[in-house]
Amino acid sequence: MGRNSTEAVSDPVIPFARNARVRRWLLPLFTAVSNASLRAITLASKLALTVAVARLLGPEDLGLFGLVASAVALSVFALGFEYHYFTIRQLVPLNAVERAAMIRDQVALHLLTLGAALPVGIWLAFNPQLDLLPARVIGWYLLLVPIELMANELGIVLVALERPVLSNVVLFLRSAGWVYIVIPLIAVQSDRGRALDWLFRGWWIGGAISIGFAAYALRDLDWSAALPRPIDWQRLRHGVRVAVPFVVTSGASLGMLFVDRFIIEHHLGLVAVGIYTFFASLTTGMHTLIYSAVSLLRMPRLVLAHRRDDQVSFHRELKVMTVLTLGALGALALVLLGGIHPMLALVGRNAYSGSLNVFYLLLSAAACRAMADIPIYALYSRHRDGYLAAVNAAGFIASIAVNLLLIPRLGLPGAAIAALTGSVVLLGLATLALRLPAMPAADVLGWAQVVPPQETSHRSEFP
């Protein structure tokens, strides 16, 4: 067996803890604090970038940036087709040689997918009938997709190897570390086009650096013995078959976050996308914080209680999760409600302040989405995979349908109502599904044997 991943990182992470017993107590605490801190800093950096672009460049350029970010996120999902769910199951028991060979094979699969998809991506991007992206950002979109895909997958590999701190460093470098260099560069640019180029350039460089860091973090695997091995195409085909069922749930969840931007742009233009992106980044940030601080920490207890068939502990943990979620929601909502007017004054653009009703609707949508995590993770813990797929698909369909219906009639409030509708459907159906009997062969996906879906996802949610 290869050396345990915890052992691989414990000495450099906490070199001051020489005593084995002290290290055993300190390492989990240090890991938890480091993960929470890195996530919080990453989130704060993304929000700082959103505010800076909103103030320095205006809603049209923020809308353009948000549109590219949405297109990249959806493309990374489509090209990755959730293969990492197979990787997560397989990597842990393997030795250092087999781990390196499996990671090499996955990288080869993604390179092959990128090569095959490139002509399709170019056709979609330049197709005048679809008009998905403005011509001046298509080049950046095509450059960013491979970088984001590789950075995302390598970050998840580190999660699978039980190196979460290193994985979150990859996420920070890729999504936020470059922000503090790019914002001053944007501020001194008089040409908006060049400023936007610096934004995408910083994003690309940050992603490339994160890939380099991830490769460095995996240096202890036995690459010299693994690389000469032939690629295991049979295992890759099996992995694709295993991962495909996850596409429905992950795709629906991602679609609820990003597809509405393209509908808004089609009917209302880039300025409207920028206004919507600004408010959505604030409210989605609230949900992300609650997920990281509550759902992610309590979910393993739900899984353990279900495995032990301890219904008393299971329902008690659900109640605790509900109380903590409501408390976090109340506190963060008050912060956002109290801070929105000073933030709008900082941005100094009337276009945003004239759409406060959109903010209030999106805040309600984010609150419902955070509450939906409670029944969703209860279903997850009970292996109700079919219900999870159906619930997420229903939320996505409801959101898209209302977007198509209301955006042409109501404008941006219609998009916010659609987000709220999708979240309410998600919350209501997940709560209902929790009371229904298990589907036949409900354990076929085996989600409770892997880390939770959102934890494996290092996709950027902002802007």
Secondary structure, DSSP 8 states (H G I E B T S, - for coil): ----HHHHHHHHH-TT--SHHHHHHHHHHHHHHHHHHHHHHHHHHHHHHHHHHHHHT-HHHHHHHHHHHHHHHHHHHHHHTTTHHHHHHHHTTS-HHHHHHHHHHHHHHHHHHHHHHHHHHHHHHH-TTT--S-GGGHHHHHHHHHHHHHHHHHHHHHHHTT-HHHHHHHHHHHHTTTHHHHHHHHHT-S-HHHHHHHHHHHHHHHHHHHHHHHHHHTTTS-HHHHTTS---HHHHHHHHHHHTTHHHHHHHHHHHHHHHHHHHHHHH-HHHHHHHHHHHHHHHHHHHHHIIIIIHHHHHHHHHHHHTT-HHHHHHHHHHHHHHHHHHHHHHHHHHHHHHHHHHHHHT-HHHHTTHHHHHHHHHHHHHHHHHHHHHHHHHHTT-HHHHHHHHHHHHHHHHHHHHHHHHHHSHHHHHHHHHHHHHHHHHHHHHHHTS---TTGGGS-GGGS--HHHH-------
